[in-house]
Structures are given as structure tokens and as C-alpha cells.
Amino acid sequence: MDSLKLSAIKRCADKESLNGIFESFGISSCEEKISALIEAMGNPEPFYPCVVPSADKQCEALTGAFLSGVWKPDAV
């Protein structure tokens, strides 16, 4: 993903703006959103306690983690 898209995603502070950025860049499928979020967060390895959830649930969980900022180095 190019740096313009990553920068725009990283600046999002709420779900509405994040969805707007996804829409403006043509990122529509859950798989594309998951990939974009993981890349924007610095490529962490997502952890799921038992079973890997559906793409919809993964997207929802990663969106929540991204918007909460827990992935940022200074969040610790």
C-alpha cells in the first residue's frame, strides 16, 4: 500500500472517518480492510484466543484495536 493511503488511514480517529478513507481509496472487502489496518499498525501478528474468527469479526476486532490506539508504541 502506498504511503498516501497509509498516512490517511493513520490519521483516522473514528469509525466514520476510517470508513470514509476506505471508501475513497476503493478498499471495500473485509480482507482489504484487514490488510490495510494491519499495515497501518506496523504489521503486528493478530492473536485470536481459540479459533480464527470470520473475516467480518476480524475486521471488527482490528478496527476497534486500531481506533483505540493500543497498537501505538506510546500506548503502553
C-alpha positions as CSV (number, residue, x, y, z in Angstrom):
1,M,0.0,0.0,0.0
2,D,1.3,3.4,-0.8
3,S,2.3,5.9,1.9
4,L,-0.5,8.3,1.0
5,K,-3.1,5.7,1.8
6,L,-1.3,4.6,5.0
7,S,-0.9,8.2,6.2
8,A,-4.6,8.8,5.6
9,I,-5.6,5.7,7.5
10,K,-3.3,6.5,10.4
11,R,-4.9,9.9,10.8
12,C,-8.4,8.5,11.3
13,A,-9.8,8.9,14.8
14,D,-13.2,7.4,14.5
15,K,-15.1,4.7,12.5
16,E,-16.8,7.2,10.3
17,S,-13.6,8.8,9.0
18,L,-11.9,5.4,8.7
19,N,-14.8,4.1,6.6
20,G,-14.7,7.3,4.5
21,I,-11.0,6.8,3.8
22,F,-11.6,3.1,2.9
23,E,-14.4,4.2,0.5
24,S,-12.3,7.0,-1.1
25,F,-9.4,4.6,-1.8
26,G,-11.7,1.7,-3.0
27,I,-11.0,-0.5,-0.1
28,S,-14.2,-2.4,0.3
29,S,-13.8,-6.1,1.2
30,C,-13.1,-7.2,4.7
31,E,-9.9,-8.8,3.5
32,E,-8.7,-5.5,2.0
33,K,-9.6,-3.6,5.2
34,I,-7.8,-6.2,7.4
35,S,-4.7,-5.9,5.3
36,A,-4.8,-2.1,5.3
37,L,-5.3,-1.9,9.1
38,I,-2.5,-4.4,9.8
39,E,-0.1,-2.5,7.6
40,A,-1.1,0.8,9.2
41,M,-0.5,-0.6,12.6
42,G,3.0,-1.7,11.6
43,N,2.3,-5.3,10.7
44,P,1.5,-6.9,14.1
45,E,0.6,-10.5,14.2
46,P,-3.1,-10.6,15.3
47,F,-3.8,-13.0,18.1
48,Y,-7.1,-14.9,18.4
49,P,-7.5,-17.0,21.6
50,C,-9.1,-20.1,20.1
51,V,-10.4,-20.1,16.6
52,V,-9.6,-17.6,13.9
53,P,-12.9,-15.7,13.5
54,S,-14.7,-14.9,10.3
55,A,-13.3,-12.0,8.2
56,D,-16.2,-9.8,9.4
57,K,-15.3,-10.4,13.0
58,Q,-11.5,-10.0,12.3
59,C,-12.2,-6.7,10.6
60,E,-14.4,-5.5,13.5
61,A,-11.7,-6.5,16.1
62,L,-8.9,-4.9,14.2
63,T,-10.9,-1.7,13.6
64,G,-11.5,-1.5,17.4
65,A,-7.9,-2.1,18.2
66,F,-6.8,0.4,15.6
67,L,-9.2,3.2,16.7
68,S,-8.3,2.6,20.4
69,G,-4.6,3.2,19.7
70,V,-3.4,0.2,21.6
71,W,-1.1,-0.6,18.7
72,K,0.9,2.6,19.1
73,P,4.3,2.3,20.8
74,D,3.5,5.1,23.2
75,A,0.2,3.5,24.3
76,V,2.0,1.1,26.7
